[in-house]
Amino acid sequence: MRVIVTRPADQAAAWVARLQELGVDAAALPLIGIAPADDPAPLAAAWHSLAQYALVMFVSPNAVAQFFARRPAGCEWPEQTLAGSVGPGSSRALREAGVGAQLVEPAADAASFDSESLWLQLQHRDWAGRRVLVVRGEDGREWLAQTLRGRGATVEFVAAYRRLPPRPDAAGQALLDAAQARPAAHLWHFSSSEAVGHLRALAPAADWSQAGAVASHPRIAAAARAAGFGCVDELPPSPEAVAEWMRHRPPIQSASL
């Protein structure tokens, strides 16, 4: 069985390489495109104001990459400013960017990696009168913003990147065609509900009832089930978890049963 990794291109390539190291047949079919924000000025302003924020929360590894790509010369991460992450990928990207001591992230054994799990690590702090910045794409993480505002914080947003519909190249289209022709021979890995939606747009007539999918969050798993995937499991967002699942994968049953 071949695993199809649907993350944005850079992340998908890293995932495929790691899965292959673990002995898993894997290929990338990015279902979300990532582009820099149209206006870089707000990112530069955010960097110059970092010391004024008690917390800067990053919604994804893409948010980390695009934010640090716009770091003005001479700007460093303030020691007093926390860096929030909702999952292992963002945490790894922040550590690689040199922000480790200030990192706040969900517990390693969290039931899911999302805003709710991050809040469990933040809820005991005093947020009254504190400023928080959420680094994201065009939207997202409204729940955490509302929760922090309810505790007296001022929450602001900055767009670090834009999400784009996928444009499969020849290899990607060939992979999509193969997955439609032999759905039971492919396992889809989804890390966002948006990716599931893009797949439905790319292959509106596809029957995925004999195909399997794994997802990194209950909402994403629900989207995959709604798209007709016959077997959908929730897994931690790591290649190791996928490889372990592959070793003990359940039989795929039709979603119509």
Stockholm file with secondary structure:
# STOCKHOLM 1.0

chainA/1-257         MRVIVTRPADQAAAWVARLQELGVDAAALPLIGIAPADDPAPLAAAWHSLAQYALVMFVSPNAVAQFFARRPAGCEWPEQTLAGSVGPGSSRALREAGVGAQLVEPAADAASFDSESLWLQLQHRDWAGRRVLVVRGEDGREWLAQTLRGRGATVEFVAAYRRLPPRPDAAGQALLDAAQARPAAHLWHFSSSEAVGHLRALAPAADWSQAGAVASHPRIAAAARAAGFGCVDELPPSPEAVAEWMRHRPPIQSASL
#=GR chainA/1-257 SS CEEEECSCHHHHHHHHHHHHHTTCCEEECCCSEEEECSCCHHHHHHHHTGGGCSEEEESSHHHHHHHHHTCCTTCCCCTTCEEEESSHHHHHHHHHTTCCTTEECCCTTCSSCSHHHHHHHHTTSCCTTCEEEEEESSSCCHHHHHHHHHTTCEEEEEECEEEECCCCCHHHHHHHHHHHHSGGGEEEEESCHHHHHHHHHHSTTCCCTTCEEEESSHHHHHHHHHTTCSEEEECCSSHHHHHHHHHTCCCCCCTTC
#=GC SS_cons         CEEEECSCHHHHHHHHHHHHHTTCCEEECCCSEEEECSCCHHHHHHHHTGGGCSEEEESSHHHHHHHHHTCCTTCCCCTTCEEEESSHHHHHHHHHTTCCTTEECCCTTCSSCSHHHHHHHHTTSCCTTCEEEEEESSSCCHHHHHHHHHTTCEEEEEECEEEECCCCCHHHHHHHHHHHHSGGGEEEEESCHHHHHHHHHHSTTCCCTTCEEEESSHHHHHHHHHTTCSEEEECCSSHHHHHHHHHTCCCCCCTTC
//
